[in-house]
Amino acid sequence: MQDFKKMLAVAKEWAMEAGRISLTRAKTPLEYTYKSSPSDLVTQVDKEVEEFMIEKILNEYPDHGIVGEEGTFERDPKEFDTLWIIDPIDGTMNFVHQQLNYCISVAVVHKGESVFGVIYDPSRDELFWAMKGEGAFLNDTLLEVKKQVNQSEALICTSLFWHHRAEELGLVKLLYDLPKTCRGIRVYGCAALEMAYVAAGRIDAYVSLNLNPWDFAAGRVILEEAGGIASRLDGDPLPFTEASTVVASNPHLHPQLIAYIQTEPN
């Protein structure tokens, strides 16, 4: 029998310890390389934090699998009932340039169902976390998505405007018009943190055309436990096994955004 509460407790400890590592390393010159492009960075800190997390997980739970952004764990995730999905530094570009607006993201999925999520922002010492069925929290404060916000009143977070997939999906005109349909647009450049901010009511929605499971797994359970909704652009549930589009928002706004995105362009 898995003790998921104990697992959540150690995950929170490890995420905060990983955050302290990142803060310490940020005080020294950062070495980084490009992955797919000059805007897709990876630092030695990403790798160090992922290795730290994997060592902690496997020492405590050797029969668990791990999916991490940097691919340090090489076994097939399909071999395991219990999976840890981790992003050692979500928002690496922000980490390199600002040392702000980045986070450590950790989620656990058991037999395809989310169990808990942890998102830690070291620069602000903010720990967002949730256990399935037990609510979502920012540090010790309960999070509840209560505002019934219409699209015209919404503060929406997205970086869709320069994403190549917008053209591939025929969404260029809709996205160009999006700022005219809402109160404002924000871009933080850190998907996990942006989903946590929806759960905290700091923004009303987050929309992305291409995220990997380590970007949204923790944010999904935190937002859902706060009373929000996270789905694909077509409204289907987010998967934990593949990249996906994402619409994350309060429940009143969510169907409006889905309907807007699915509108046929003129």
C-alpha positions in Angstrom: 0.0 0.0 0.0 1.4 3.3 -1.1 1.7 6.1 1.6 1.0 9.0 -0.7 0.8 11.5 2.2 4.3 10.7 3.2 5.3 10.8 -0.4 3.8 14.3 -0.7 5.6 15.5 2.4 9.0 14.4 1.1 8.3 15.8 -2.3 7.7 19.2 -0.8 10.9 18.9 1.2 12.9 17.9 -1.9 11.4 20.6 -4.1 12.3 23.3 -1.5 15.8 21.8 -1.2 16.2 21.9 -4.9 15.0 25.5 -4.9 17.8 26.3 -2.4 20.3 24.7 -4.7 19.1 26.9 -7.6 19.3 30.1 -5.5 22.9 29.2 -4.5 23.9 28.4 -8.0 22.3 31.6 -9.4 24.9 33.6 -7.4 27.6 32.2 -9.6 28.2 32.5 -13.4 25.7 30.2 -15.1 26.8 27.8 -17.9 24.2 27.0 -20.4 23.7 25.4 -23.8 21.0 25.3 -26.4 18.7 22.4 -27.0 16.6 23.0 -30.0 17.2 26.7 -30.5 18.7 29.8 -28.8 15.4 30.3 -26.9 15.5 26.7 -25.6 18.1 26.7 -22.9 19.4 24.2 -20.4 21.9 25.1 -17.6 24.1 23.0 -15.5 21.6 23.8 -12.7 18.8 22.1 -14.6 20.9 18.9 -14.8 22.1 19.2 -11.2 18.6 19.6 -9.8 17.2 16.8 -11.9 20.0 14.5 -10.8 19.4 15.5 -7.1 15.7 14.8 -7.4 16.2 11.4 -9.1 18.7 10.3 -6.5 16.2 11.3 -3.7 13.3 9.5 -5.4 15.1 6.3 -6.2 16.8 6.0 -2.8 13.3 6.2 -1.2 11.2 4.6 -3.9 13.4 2.3 -6.0 10.4 0.7 -7.7 9.0 4.1 -9.1 9.6 5.5 -12.5 10.6 9.0 -13.4 9.8 11.3 -16.3 12.1 14.4 -16.3 12.7 17.2 -18.8 16.4 16.5 -19.0 16.0 12.8 -19.6 18.4 11.7 -16.9 16.2 8.7 -16.0 16.5 6.3 -19.0 14.0 3.5 -18.3 10.6 3.3 -20.0 7.9 5.0 -17.9 5.4 2.4 -19.1 7.2 -0.2 -16.9 6.0 1.5 -13.7 2.6 1.9 -11.9 3.8 5.0 -10.0 5.5 7.8 -11.9 7.2 11.0 -10.8 7.0 13.7 -13.4 9.5 16.4 -12.7 10.8 19.7 -14.2 14.0 20.6 -12.4 13.8 24.3 -13.6 10.7 25.3 -15.3 11.4 28.8 -16.8 15.1 28.2 -17.5 15.3 31.4 -19.6 13.9 33.4 -16.7 16.4 31.7 -14.4 19.3 32.7 -16.6 18.2 36.3 -17.3 16.3 37.3 -14.2 16.7 34.7 -11.4 12.9 35.2 -11.1 9.7 33.6 -12.5 11.0 30.0 -12.5 10.1 27.0 -10.4 10.7 23.4 -9.5 7.7 21.2 -10.5 7.0 17.7 -9.2 3.9 15.5 -9.7 3.1 11.9 -8.9 0.8 9.8 -11.1 -0.3 6.3 -10.1 -1.8 4.0 -12.7 -2.6 7.0 -14.9 -4.3 9.0 -12.3 -2.9 12.2 -10.7 -2.0 11.9 -7.0 -0.4 15.1 -6.0 1.5 18.1 -7.4 4.1 20.5 -6.0 5.3 23.7 -7.5 8.0 25.7 -5.7 9.0 29.2 -6.6 12.4 29.7 -4.8 12.7 33.4 -5.5 9.5 34.2 -3.6 9.5 31.2 -1.3 6.1 30.2 -2.5 5.1 26.5 -2.3 2.0 25.6 -4.3 0.8 22.0 -3.6 -2.2 19.7 -3.7 -3.2 16.2 -3.0 -6.1 14.7 -5.0 -9.3 15.0 -3.1 -7.8 17.2 -0.3 -7.6 20.7 -1.8 -4.9 23.0 -3.0 -2.7 25.3 -1.0 -0.2 28.1 -1.3 2.2 27.5 1.6 -0.5 26.9 4.3 -3.3 29.0 2.7 -6.2 27.1 1.0 -6.6 28.0 -2.7 -10.1 28.3 -4.1 -11.0 29.5 -7.6 -14.1 31.5 -6.7 -14.3 34.4 -9.2 -16.9 34.0 -11.9 -15.0 35.9 -14.6 -16.2 36.3 -18.2 -13.7 36.5 -21.0 -14.2 40.3 -21.4 -13.1 40.7 -17.7 -10.3 38.1 -17.8 -6.6 38.5 -17.3 -5.2 35.8 -19.6 -1.6 34.5 -19.7 -0.3 33.2 -23.0 2.7 33.3 -25.3 0.7 32.1 -28.3 1.3 35.1 -30.4 4.7 34.0 -31.7 4.2 30.2 -31.5 4.7 28.5 -34.9 1.8 26.0 -34.0 -0.7 28.9 -34.1 -0.2 29.0 -37.9 -0.2 25.2 -38.2 -3.5 25.1 -36.4 -5.1 28.0 -38.2 -5.4 30.1 -35.1 -3.4 33.2 -36.1 -6.4 35.5 -36.6 -8.1 34.3 -33.4 -5.0 34.8 -31.4 -4.4 38.3 -32.9 -7.9 39.2 -31.8 -7.6 37.7 -28.3 -6.4 40.8 -26.5 -9.5 42.7 -27.9 -11.8 40.1 -26.2 -10.3 40.2 -22.7 -9.1 42.7 -20.0 -5.4 42.1 -20.6 -2.6 39.7 -21.6 0.4 38.6 -19.5 3.4 36.5 -20.3 5.5 35.0 -17.5 7.4 32.4 -19.5 7.0 29.6 -16.9 4.0 27.2 -17.6 3.9 25.5 -14.2 4.0 28.8 -12.3 1.3 30.3 -14.7 -1.0 27.3 -13.9 -0.4 27.8 -10.2 -1.3 31.5 -10.6 -4.6 30.5 -12.1 -5.2 28.4 -9.0 -4.3 31.3 -6.8 -6.5 33.7 -8.7 -3.7 35.9 -9.8 -4.6 35.4 -13.4 -7.8 34.0 -14.8 -6.5 31.7 -17.5 -3.4 30.2 -19.1 -3.4 29.0 -22.7 -0.6 27.1 -24.5 -0.3 25.2 -27.8 2.5 22.8 -26.9 3.5 21.7 -23.4 5.1 18.5 -22.2 3.8 16.5 -19.2 6.5 17.9 -16.9 5.3 21.4 -17.7 1.6 20.8 -16.7 1.3 17.6 -14.5 1.8 19.4 -11.2 -0.2 22.5 -12.3 -3.1 20.3 -13.4 -3.7 18.7 -10.0 -3.2 22.0 -8.1 -5.6 23.9 -10.4 -8.2 21.1 -10.3 -8.1 20.8 -6.5 -8.5 24.6 -6.3 -11.7 24.2 -8.3 -10.4 25.2 -11.8 -10.3 23.2 -15.0 -7.3 22.2 -17.2 -7.9 20.6 -20.6 -6.7 20.4 -24.2 -7.8 23.1 -26.6 -10.7 20.8 -27.7 -11.8 20.4 -24.1 -10.6 16.8 -23.6 -8.6 15.9 -20.5 -4.9 16.5 -20.3 -2.8 13.4 -20.8 0.2 12.5 -18.6 2.0 10.5 -21.3 2.4 13.0 -24.2 2.7 16.7 -25.2 -0.5 18.6 -25.4 -2.2 21.9 -25.9 -3.5 23.4 -22.6 -6.4 25.6 -21.5 -6.3 26.2 -17.8 -8.8 28.5 -16.2 -11.6 29.1 -13.7 -14.7 26.9 -14.4 -16.9 29.9 -15.5 -14.4 31.1 -18.1 -13.2 27.7 -19.4 -16.2 27.0 -21.8 -16.0 30.5 -23.1 -12.3 30.1 -24.0 -12.9 26.7 -25.6 -15.7 28.1 -27.7 -13.6 31.1 -28.7 -10.7 29.0 -29.8 -13.0 26.7 -31.8 -14.6 29.6 -33.6 -14.1 29.4 -37.4 -11.9 32.3 -38.5 -13.6 34.8 -40.9 
